[in-house]
Amino acid sequence: MFASLTLSAFVTGLSLGLSLIVAIGAQNTFVLRQGLRREHVGAVVAVCALLDMALMVLGVSGLAASIGDAPRVLDGLGLLGALVLSVYGVLALRRAMSAHTLHAGTGGEPVPRARVVAQVLTISLLNPHVYLDTVLLVGTVGAKQPAGLQLAFLAGSCLASGVWFVALGYGARLLTPLFARPAAWRVLDLLVAAMMGSIAWGLAARSLHF
């Protein structure tokens, strides 16, 4: 029983992490661009993945510790998280109905590693959605996991971040032709919408205790 619950928490963390991270955005475009240029890919991937992991751990452990004795507050945050995830799911459905592709320029002179790291940190840390996704949403869903399963949830969500950035950075030349096709993004957005809807429903059910 415990093994199945652990696997369920791990899969929840993995699917939530992937759902939140794969949307087109400045950070993903930057990672893809560096992958296409084959320039400081390791540093960029490491910064993005480790920053995500640190914020997710902070969110889950911080929320669990700070409001662990206030279940009503945690339930309220759970309902808020379910609402935000539902909105994200609807937005993913809307994206699936439109044609869009992912483009990343590859020209320009070589850039020093320090400047590239500064750029990716700026793109990541100045984006409010990063904190909403990692600290609030992942933190709330993780804090709502049954006792003893938060570590499995975190392992899944952190794995999602690491796998995605490694695949995007080092597989850029293989992924670019695929995601230049609108149909590929439609399928991806439909999967994201389905995963977000499922997690939102589960989070709302736990928060309302039914």
URGIGI-V441196 format. One record per residue. RES is the residue in one letter. OMEGA is omega in radians with two decimals (* if undefined). Layout:
# URGIGI-V441196
res: [RES:RES]
omega: [OMEGA:OMEGA]
This chain:
# URGIGI-V441196
res: [M:F:A:S:L:T:L:S:A:F:V:T:G:L:S:L:G:L:S:L:I:V:A:I:G:A:Q:N:T:F:V:L:R:Q:G:L:R:R:E:H:V:G:A:V:V:A:V:C:A:L:L:D:M:A:L:M:V:L:G:V:S:G:L:A:A:S:I:G:D:A:P:R:V:L:D:G:L:G:L:L:G:A:L:V:L:S:V:Y:G:V:L:A:L:R:R:A:M:S:A:H:T:L:H:A:G:T:G:G:E:P:V:P:R:A:R:V:V:A:Q:V:L:T:I:S:L:L:N:P:H:V:Y:L:D:T:V:L:L:V:G:T:V:G:A:K:Q:P:A:G:L:Q:L:A:F:L:A:G:S:C:L:A:S:G:V:W:F:V:A:L:G:Y:G:A:R:L:L:T:P:L:F:A:R:P:A:A:W:R:V:L:D:L:L:V:A:A:M:M:G:S:I:A:W:G:L:A:A:R:S:L:H:F]
omega: [-3.13:3.14:-3.14:3.08:3.10:3.11:3.13:3.11:3.12:-3.13:3.09:3.11:3.14:-3.09:3.10:3.13:3.12:-3.13:-3.07:-2.94:-2.98:3.14:3.10:3.12:-3.08:-3.10:3.13:3.12:3.13:3.12:3.12:-3.14:3.13:3.08:3.11:3.12:-3.06:-3.04:3.09:-3.08:-3.13:-3.14:-3.12:3.14:-3.12:-3.14:-3.10:-3.08:-3.10:3.10:3.08:-3.11:-3.12:-3.13:3.11:3.09:3.11:-3.13:-3.09:-3.09:-3.12:3.14:-3.11:-3.10:-3.02:-3.10:3.13:3.13:3.11:-3.06:3.14:3.09:3.13:3.08:3.11:3.08:3.10:3.11:3.08:3.10:3.11:3.12:-3.14:3.12:3.10:3.10:3.09:3.12:3.10:3.11:3.09:3.08:3.11:3.09:-3.13:3.14:-3.12:-3.14:3.06:-3.13:3.13:-3.13:3.09:3.14:-3.09:-3.08:3.07:-3.14:3.08:-3.11:3.12:-3.11:-3.11:3.14:3.12:3.12:3.10:3.13:-3.10:3.06:3.12:3.14:-3.07:-3.00:3.13:3.11:-3.09:3.14:3.11:-3.11:3.09:-3.09:-3.00:-3.05:-3.06:-3.04:3.12:3.12:-3.12:3.14:3.13:3.14:3.12:3.10:3.12:-3.11:3.11:-3.09:-3.12:3.14:3.11:3.09:3.13:3.12:3.12:-3.11:3.10:3.09:3.12:-3.13:-3.12:-3.13:-3.10:-3.08:3.07:3.14:-3.11:-3.10:-3.06:3.10:-3.04:-3.07:3.09:-3.08:-3.06:3.12:3.13:-3.07:2.92:3.13:3.12:-3.11:3.14:3.12:3.10:3.14:-3.13:-3.13:3.08:3.09:3.12:3.14:-3.13:-3.13:3.14:3.11:-3.14:-3.14:3.11:3.12:3.13:3.13:3.11:-3.14:3.13:-3.12:3.13:3.07:3.03:*]
